[in-house]
Amino acid sequence: MNIKELIIPLTMALIGTWAIQYFFFTKKSVPEGVRTMQPFVAPSGVQEEKPLNTEIDFVNIKRPYPAETTEVLTDGATLVFSTDGASLDRLEFKRKSDNRVFAIDTIFPVSETERDNRCFLVAFNEKTPYYFTLSERKDLADTTTLTYKAETDEGVLSKVFTVYKHVYQIDLELIITPKKDDALIGSPRIFYPSPLMPELENSDLVSAIVGGDQGSVKKILRANVTINQGWLMPTLFGTESRYFVHALVKDPQAFCQRAFYKFYDKTRMISIIEGPVVHKAASWRVSFYFGPKELPALIAVDPRLESLDYSGILGPIAKWFMVLLRWLYTWLHNYGWAIVILAILVKLLLLPLTIKAEAGNSKRLELQKKLNYIKLRYKDDPERYKQEQAELISKHGLPGLSGCLPLFLQIPIFYALSRVLSSSIDLYRASFLWIPDLASKDPWYILPILTTLSMIAMMRSTGDSKQQLSSIAIAIVVGAVSTSLSAGLALYIFVSTFLGVVQTMVQKRFV
């Protein structure tokens, strides 16, 4: 065993690992639309070209009365609205896992010095009202409606929120009534922040999402959004985090003329949609999705949101696995055991092909031994060697690529499962044995160690020393990569590898 035999398989393992990380764990964006969501770069100083305006000039500085908050309950969330800015002050989602209920907040109250960062602020170019009054609340079977009003020297601004109780949708109706005819009030802008989960703030990736009129949705990582970048008339606009989406989804009256972002601290963004210039009384109604990235919830409000996590050729496979995982959970009441059963089902599905592949590998090894034997025996007689080689191949044939078929099939399956087990909110805070959160890394690195040992044990059965060396190198690299994966995905990898060890032992003993 020389140094060359060690370096080559280790290099191949590293290249293979890089390929898996790049192609399977890098988020891809869907091509953008043609007529709408056209990007542009706004000028920074030419007023007639309308530079992007991210600032707010509040007209009423002194507080005339204490802030009043109003709580709205839905099936899956608690929303708290405030008269300060007629804004959404707090958004709390109710989640259930392992027979326990817990809360996840994505919007939090802000201080007076951060009033520009409130959710659903409506700003004008000048003299934006900040203090509103709640003039009406109406509770119906499916919705709750809140009406806020504020008055300035230029006119009256009414904001009517309609909160849906059974889906994660919030409608906002703007009603602008100028006090003078042909008064130039400016272009109203609506501000809403990206989802925030403080416990994931250092690891959560916030992305911009922009949709066109042909059902396409484009995702852009925050780091790739430039300061003066904007989009013309997008039909879907907002932000997403690992588990939640805050986005405009319906704009039937074409309120949104331009859309752009304001950067807020190191990780978050504030989405801004800008309406047309107001000269007279006008009103618009726009709808937002503020909720988790769960397939049924997304589709219930806007089917385009499905493409955020289930796009591409393998999207249907990922959706099918998510449905199967949830169905297993309803029976087992634990996502850890659901993942174990899911790995067993996938292994059983591929078992016939795997057995056939093992037989092909055995045939290949046997043929290689015989070829090596005649090569050694007739090393001084090349003509006789070629004749014996041709007869041997003619008699036994070549194994072909059938042994690679299970591997080829496992690649799309693993890719689809990786998307489900790495970004599903169902696994957030779901515990299993020593693991407190299947959506986070294994805190004790037990699963990566077990995966490495299982892969080494599975390859010890082969008599080819070079193959053993290569397999050990791959096992070490896979174990190292598993330390950075979510515990749910690492659990699936371990169970699948362990089942491979059991299958190999059974085949050698009985087959």
KABELFEN-V98532 format. One record per residue. N is the residue number from 1. SS is DSSP state (~ for helix, > for strand, _ for the rest). BURIAL is b if it has 16 or more other C-alpha atoms within 10 Angstrom, else e. D_LAST is the distance of its C-alpha to the last C-alpha in Angstrom with 1 decimal. Layout:
# KABELFEN-V98532
N SS BURIAL D_LAST
N SS BURIAL D_LAST
This chain:
# KABELFEN-V98532
1 _ e 31.3
2 _ e 34.6
3 ~ e 36.2
4 ~ e 35.4
5 ~ e 31.6
6 ~ e 32.2
7 ~ e 34.8
8 ~ e 33.0
9 ~ b 29.8
10 ~ b 32.0
11 ~ e 34.4
12 ~ e 31.7
13 ~ b 30.4
14 ~ e 34.0
15 ~ e 34.6
16 ~ e 31.6
17 ~ b 32.7
18 ~ e 36.2
19 ~ e 35.0
20 ~ e 33.1
21 ~ e 36.2
22 ~ e 38.6
23 ~ e 37.0
24 ~ b 35.3
25 ~ e 37.8
26 _ e 41.1
27 _ e 42.9
28 _ e 44.0
29 _ b 47.1
30 _ e 47.7
31 _ e 50.4
32 _ b 53.8
33 _ b 56.2
34 _ e 58.9
35 _ e 62.2
36 _ b 62.0
37 _ b 60.6
38 > b 62.1
39 > b 62.2
40 > e 65.4
41 > e 67.0
42 _ b 70.2
43 _ e 73.3
44 _ e 74.3
45 _ e 78.1
46 _ e 79.3
47 ~ e 80.2
48 ~ e 80.7
49 ~ e 77.1
50 _ e 75.9
51 _ e 74.0
52 _ b 71.2
53 _ b 72.8
54 _ b 70.7
55 _ e 73.7
56 _ b 75.4
57 _ e 79.1
58 > b 79.8
59 _ e 83.3
60 _ e 83.6
61 _ e 83.2
62 _ e 84.7
63 _ e 82.8
64 _ e 85.1
65 _ e 83.1
66 _ e 80.0
67 _ e 76.6
68 _ e 75.3
69 > b 71.6
70 > e 70.1
71 > e 66.6
72 > b 64.6
73 > e 61.5
74 _ b 58.7
75 _ e 55.4
76 _ b 53.5
77 > b 56.3
78 > b 59.7
79 > b 62.1
80 > b 65.4
81 > b 68.1
82 > b 71.2
83 _ b 74.7
84 > b 74.5
85 _ b 73.7
86 _ b 72.6
87 > b 69.2
88 > b 65.8
89 > b 66.1
90 > b 62.8
91 > b 59.5
92 > b 57.0
93 > b 53.7
94 > e 52.3
95 > b 48.6
96 > e 46.3
97 > b 43.0
98 _ e 41.4
99 _ e 44.2
100 > e 46.9
101 > e 49.5
102 > e 50.7
103 > e 52.9
104 > e 52.5
105 > b 55.7
106 > b 55.9
107 > b 59.8
108 _ b 62.1
109 _ b 65.9
110 _ e 67.7
111 _ e 70.9
112 ~ e 74.3
113 ~ e 73.8
114 ~ e 70.6
115 ~ b 72.0
116 ~ b 71.0
117 ~ b 67.3
118 _ b 67.6
119 > b 65.3
120 _ b 67.1
121 > b 70.3
122 > b 72.5
123 > b 74.6
124 _ b 77.5
125 _ b 78.9
126 _ e 81.6
127 _ b 82.6
128 > b 79.3
129 _ b 79.8
130 _ b 77.7
131 > b 79.1
132 _ b 78.4
133 > b 79.2
134 > b 77.0
135 > e 79.1
136 > e 76.8
137 > e 73.5
138 > e 72.1
139 > e 69.1
140 _ e 67.6
141 _ e 64.5
142 _ e 62.3
143 > b 64.2
144 > b 66.6
145 > b 69.4
146 > b 71.3
147 > b 74.4
148 > b 75.9
149 > b 79.1
150 > b 81.0
151 > b 84.3
152 _ e 85.7
153 _ e 88.9
154 _ e 87.1
155 > b 85.5
156 > b 83.2
157 > b 79.4
158 > b 77.3
159 > b 73.6
160 > b 71.9
161 > b 68.4
162 > b 66.2
163 > b 63.2
164 > b 60.6
165 _ b 59.2
166 _ e 55.9
167 _ b 54.8
168 _ b 55.2
169 > b 58.2
170 > b 61.7
171 > b 64.5
172 > b 67.5
173 > b 70.7
174 > b 73.4
175 > b 77.0
176 > b 79.6
177 > b 83.3
178 > b 85.8
179 _ e 89.3
180 _ e 91.0
181 _ e 90.6
182 _ e 88.8
183 _ e 87.9
184 _ e 85.4
185 _ b 82.8
186 > e 80.1
187 > b 76.4
188 > b 74.6
189 > b 71.3
190 > b 68.6
191 > b 66.7
192 > b 63.3
193 > b 61.1
194 _ b 57.4
195 _ b 55.2
196 _ b 55.4
197 _ b 53.0
198 ~ e 54.6
199 ~ e 51.4
200 ~ e 49.6
201 _ e 52.7
202 _ e 51.5
203 _ e 48.0
204 _ b 48.8
205 _ b 49.2
206 _ b 52.0
207 > b 52.1
208 > b 54.7
209 > b 53.8
210 > b 56.0
211 > b 55.7
212 _ b 57.4
213 _ b 58.5
214 _ e 55.5
215 _ e 53.0
216 _ b 51.9
217 > b 51.5
218 > b 51.7
219 > b 50.6
220 > b 52.4
221 > e 51.7
222 ~ b 54.9
223 ~ e 55.2
224 ~ e 55.4
225 _ e 58.3
226 _ e 61.7
227 _ e 64.8
228 _ b 66.8
229 > e 63.9
230 > b 64.3
231 > b 63.3
232 > b 65.5
233 _ b 65.1
234 _ b 61.4
235 _ b 60.2
236 > b 57.8
237 > b 58.6
238 > b 57.6
239 > b 55.1
240 > b 51.6
241 _ b 49.9
242 _ b 46.3
243 _ b 46.7
244 > b 50.1
245 > b 52.3
246 > b 56.1
247 > b 57.2
248 > b 59.8
249 > b 58.1
250 > b 61.0
251 _ b 64.3
252 _ e 65.9
253 _ e 69.4
254 _ e 68.3
255 _ b 69.6
256 _ b 67.4
257 _ b 69.2
258 > b 67.6
259 > b 64.9
260 > b 64.2
261 > b 63.1
262 > b 64.8
263 > b 63.0
264 > e 63.0
265 _ e 62.2
266 _ e 59.2
267 _ b 56.5
268 > b 58.0
269 > b 59.9
270 > b 62.4
271 > b 62.2
272 > b 65.6
273 > b 66.4
274 > b 69.9
275 > b 71.9
276 > e 74.9
277 > e 78.4
278 > b 80.3
279 _ b 84.0
280 _ b 84.3
281 _ b 82.6
282 > e 79.0
283 > b 75.8
284 > b 72.0
285 > b 68.9
286 > b 65.6
287 > b 62.3
288 > b 59.8
289 > b 56.2
290 > b 56.0
291 > b 52.7
292 > b 49.0
293 _ b 46.4
294 _ b 44.7
295 ~ b 43.9
296 ~ e 45.7
297 ~ b 48.7
298 ~ b 48.9
299 ~ e 48.7
300 ~ e 51.3
301 ~ b 53.9
302 _ e 53.0
303 ~ e 49.8
304 ~ b 50.4
305 ~ b 49.4
306 ~ b 45.8
307 ~ b 45.5
308 ~ b 46.0
309 _ b 42.4
310 _ b 40.7
311 _ b 42.0
312 _ e 40.3
313 _ e 37.5
314 _ e 35.0
315 ~ b 37.6
316 ~ e 36.4
317 ~ b 32.8
318 ~ b 34.4
319 ~ b 36.6
320 ~ e 33.7
321 ~ b 31.8
322 ~ b 35.1
323 ~ e 35.6
324 ~ e 32.2
325 ~ b 32.7
326 ~ b 36.1
327 ~ e 34.8
328 ~ b 32.2
329 ~ b 35.1
330 ~ e 37.2
331 ~ e 34.6
332 ~ e 33.7
333 _ e 37.1
334 _ b 35.6
335 ~ b 34.5
336 ~ b 32.2
337 ~ b 30.0
338 ~ b 30.4
339 ~ b 28.9
340 ~ b 26.0
341 ~ b 25.2
342 ~ b 25.9
343 ~ b 23.3
344 ~ e 20.7
345 ~ e 21.8
346 ~ e 21.7
347 ~ b 18.1
348 ~ e 17.1
349 ~ e 19.2
350 ~ e 17.5
351 ~ e 13.9
352 ~ e 13.4
353 ~ b 15.1
354 ~ b 13.3
355 ~ b 9.8
356 ~ e 11.8
357 ~ b 13.5
358 ~ b 10.7
359 ~ b 9.9
360 ~ b 13.6
361 ~ b 14.1
362 ~ e 11.9
363 ~ b 14.0
364 ~ b 17.0
365 ~ b 16.7
366 ~ e 16.2
367 ~ b 19.2
368 ~ e 21.2
369 ~ e 20.8
370 ~ e 22.2
371 ~ b 24.9
372 ~ e 25.9
373 ~ e 26.1
374 ~ b 28.5
375 ~ b 30.4
376 ~ e 31.1
377 ~ e 31.9
378 _ e 34.2
379 _ e 35.7
380 _ e 39.2
381 _ e 38.7
382 ~ e 38.0
383 ~ e 38.5
384 ~ e 36.0
385 ~ b 33.5
386 ~ e 33.9
387 ~ e 33.6
388 ~ b 30.3
389 ~ b 28.9
390 ~ e 29.9
391 ~ e 28.4
392 ~ b 25.0
393 ~ e 24.9
394 ~ e 26.2
395 ~ e 23.5
396 ~ e 20.4
397 _ e 22.0
398 _ e 21.8
399 _ b 18.9
400 _ e 21.7
401 _ e 21.7
402 ~ b 18.9
403 ~ b 17.2
404 ~ e 20.3
405 ~ e 20.6
406 ~ b 19.0
407 ~ e 21.4
408 ~ e 24.3
409 ~ e 23.7
410 ~ e 23.6
411 ~ e 27.0
412 ~ b 29.1
413 ~ b 27.3
414 ~ b 27.9
415 ~ b 31.5
416 ~ b 32.3
417 ~ b 31.0
418 ~ b 32.9
419 ~ b 36.1
420 ~ b 35.5
421 ~ b 34.6
422 ~ b 37.2
423 ~ b 40.3
424 _ b 40.0
425 ~ b 42.8
426 ~ b 40.8
427 ~ b 39.0
428 _ b 42.4
429 _ b 43.1
430 _ b 39.9
431 _ b 38.7
432 > b 35.3
433 _ e 34.9
434 _ e 36.8
435 > b 37.3
436 _ b 40.7
437 _ b 40.3
438 _ b 37.2
439 _ b 39.3
440 _ b 40.2
441 _ b 38.4
442 _ b 36.6
443 _ e 39.6
444 _ e 37.7
445 _ b 35.1
446 ~ e 32.4
447 ~ b 30.0
448 ~ b 30.4
449 ~ b 29.7
450 ~ b 26.6
451 ~ b 25.4
452 ~ b 26.1
453 ~ b 24.3
454 ~ b 21.2
455 ~ b 21.1
456 ~ b 21.7
457 ~ b 18.9
458 ~ b 16.4
459 ~ b 17.6
460 _ b 17.8
461 _ e 14.2
462 _ e 15.4
463 _ e 17.4
464 _ e 20.0
465 ~ e 23.0
466 ~ e 24.8
467 ~ e 22.0
468 ~ b 21.9
469 ~ b 25.6
470 ~ b 25.7
471 ~ b 23.2
472 ~ b 25.3
473 ~ b 28.4
474 ~ b 27.1
475 ~ b 25.9
476 ~ b 29.5
477 ~ b 31.1
478 ~ b 29.1
479 ~ b 30.0
480 ~ b 33.6
481 ~ e 33.8
482 ~ b 32.4
483 _ b 35.4
484 _ e 37.6
485 _ b 35.7
486 _ b 36.4
487 ~ b 34.5
488 ~ b 33.1
489 ~ b 31.5
490 ~ b 30.4
491 ~ b 28.8
492 ~ b 26.7
493 ~ b 25.6
494 ~ b 24.6
495 ~ b 22.7
496 ~ b 20.8
497 ~ b 20.0
498 ~ b 19.0
499 ~ b 16.6
500 ~ b 15.0
501 ~ b 14.7
502 ~ e 13.1
503 ~ b 10.6
504 ~ b 9.8
505 ~ e 9.6
506 ~ e 7.4
507 ~ e 4.7
508 ~ e 5.8
509 ~ e 6.1
510 ~ e 3.8
511 _ e 0.0
